[in-house]
Amino acid sequence: MISDNVIKDAAEVVGRLGCGDVAVETMRRQWPALRFAACSDDDVPPRLKPAFEGSGFNFYYIGSGDHCLTLTKDADSAMGLVVAEVTEDD
């Protein structure tokens, strides 16, 4: 489960460090039980609404239960976050 506090704190990390590897590694250290990945918002299916919309980035939930990475809308079954960078071209 991804709590609202994790979303809030993760948004602060991304706001401070950007959407890249440094932010993802920082979040992995802060929440070792969760999974984190980074990509471009263009790589996320357009029909999926973000779990959180920040300035220059969106968060999407990583689903649990499958061997492959999946995205979900369900915070209760989420095991991590995708940090998707939003650029002006998006």
Backbone hydrogen bonds in HBPLUS format (Angstrom, degrees):
<---DONOR---> <-ACCEPTOR-->    atom                        ^
c    i                          cat <-CA-CA->   ^        H-A-AA   ^      H-
h    n   atom  resd res      DA  || num        DHA   H-A  angle D-A-AA Bond
n    s   type  num  typ     dist DA aas  dist angle  dist       angle   num
A0002-ILE N   A0075-ALA O   3.11 MM  73  5.44 154.0  2.18 138.4 146.2     1
A0007-ILE N   A0003-SER O   3.16 MM   4  6.55 163.2  2.19 150.2 154.2     2
A0008-LYS N   A0004-ASP O   2.91 MM   4  6.14 163.2  1.94 149.9 154.5     3
A0009-ASP N   A0005-ASN O   2.88 MM   4  6.03 167.4  1.90 150.1 153.6     4
A0010-ALA N   A0006-VAL O   2.75 MM   4  5.80 160.2  1.79 153.1 159.3     5
A0011-ALA N   A0007-ILE O   2.88 MM   4  5.99 152.3  1.96 146.6 154.1     6
A0012-GLU N   A0008-LYS O   3.15 MM   4  6.43 144.3  2.28 139.8 149.0     7
A0013-VAL N   A0009-ASP O   3.08 MM   4  6.43 151.4  2.17 143.8 151.2     8
A0014-VAL N   A0010-ALA O   2.95 MM   4  6.26 166.3  1.97 155.7 158.0     9
A0015-GLY N   A0011-ALA O   2.84 MM   4  5.92 155.0  1.90 142.7 150.5    10
A0016-ARG N   A0012-GLU O   3.01 MM   4  6.12 142.4  2.16 140.8 149.8    11
A0017-LEU N   A0013-VAL O   2.77 MM   4  5.90 158.8  1.81 155.0 161.6    12
A0018-GLY N   A0014-VAL O   2.71 MM   4  4.75 143.3  1.84 134.9 138.5    13
A0024-VAL N   A0020-GLY O   3.20 MM   4  6.50 163.8  2.22 150.9 155.9    14
A0025-GLU N   A0021-ASP O   2.83 MM   4  5.96 167.3  1.84 155.5 158.8    15
A0026-THR N   A0022-VAL O   2.96 MM   4  6.08 153.4  2.04 143.2 151.0    16
A0027-MET N   A0023-ALA O   2.94 MM   4  6.19 159.2  1.98 151.3 156.2    17
A0028-ARG N   A0024-VAL O   2.92 MM   4  6.16 152.1  2.00 147.4 155.7    18
A0029-ARG N   A0025-GLU O   3.05 MM   4  6.29 150.7  2.13 145.2 152.0    19
A0030-GLN N   A0026-THR O   2.96 MM   4  6.21 153.9  2.03 145.4 153.3    20
A0031-TRP N   A0027-MET O   2.83 MM   4  5.88 156.4  1.88 151.9 157.0    21
A0034-LEU N   A0031-TRP O   3.05 MM   3  5.66 163.7  2.07 121.7 126.9    22
A0035-ARG N   A0079-MET O   2.88 MM  44  6.14 154.4  1.95 137.8 146.4    23
A0081-LEU N   A0035-ARG O   2.92 MM  46  6.45 139.3  2.09 155.8 159.3    24
A0037-ALA N   A0081-LEU O   3.13 MM  44  6.61 146.1  2.25 149.4 155.1    25
A0083-VAL N   A0037-ALA O   2.74 MM  46  6.16 165.1  1.77 159.3 162.4    26
A0039-CYS N   A0083-VAL O   2.99 MM  44  6.35 152.9  2.07 154.1 153.9    27
A0085-GLU N   A0039-CYS O   2.86 MM  46  6.36 156.8  1.91 156.1 152.9    28
A0043-ASP N   A0040-SER O   2.90 MM   3  5.45 155.2  1.96 115.0 122.4    29
A0041-ASP N   A0085-GLU O   2.84 MM  44  5.36 162.8  1.87 144.0 138.0    30
A0044-VAL N   A0041-ASP O   3.23 MM   3  5.47 164.9  2.25 108.7 113.3    31
A0048-LEU N   A0045-PRO O   3.07 MM   3  5.73 162.7  2.10 121.4 126.6    32
A0051-ALA N   A0059-PHE O   2.72 MM   8  5.48 147.4  1.83 149.0 157.3    33
A0059-PHE N   A0052-PHE O   2.85 MM   7  5.04 161.2  1.88 146.9 151.0    34
A0054-GLY N   A0057-PHE O   2.76 MM   3  5.12 156.3  1.81 154.4 159.8    35
A0086-VAL N   A0056-GLY O   2.89 MM  30  4.87 170.5  1.90 117.3 120.0    36
A0058-ASN N   A0084-ALA O   2.86 MM  26  5.14 146.7  1.97 138.8 149.8    37
A0084-ALA N   A0058-ASN O   2.84 MM  26  5.14 175.6  1.84 164.8 164.1    38
A0060-TYR N   A0082-VAL O   3.07 MM  22  5.06 147.7  2.17 136.3 145.1    39
A0082-VAL N   A0060-TYR O   2.78 MM  22  5.06 158.1  1.83 149.5 156.1    40
A0072-THR N   A0061-TYR O   3.10 MM  11  5.46 154.6  2.17 133.0 137.7    41
A0062-ILE N   A0080-GLY O   2.85 MM  18  4.88 165.5  1.87 126.7 125.9    42
A0079-MET N   A0062-ILE O   2.80 MM  17  5.72 160.2  1.84 160.7 167.7    43
A0063-GLY N   A0070-THR O   2.83 MM   7  5.22 160.6  1.86 128.4 134.6    44
A0078-ALA N   A0075-ALA O   3.34 MM   3  5.03 153.0  2.42  94.1 101.9    45
A0090-ASP N   A0087-THR O   2.95 MM   3  5.44 156.3  2.00 115.5 122.9    46
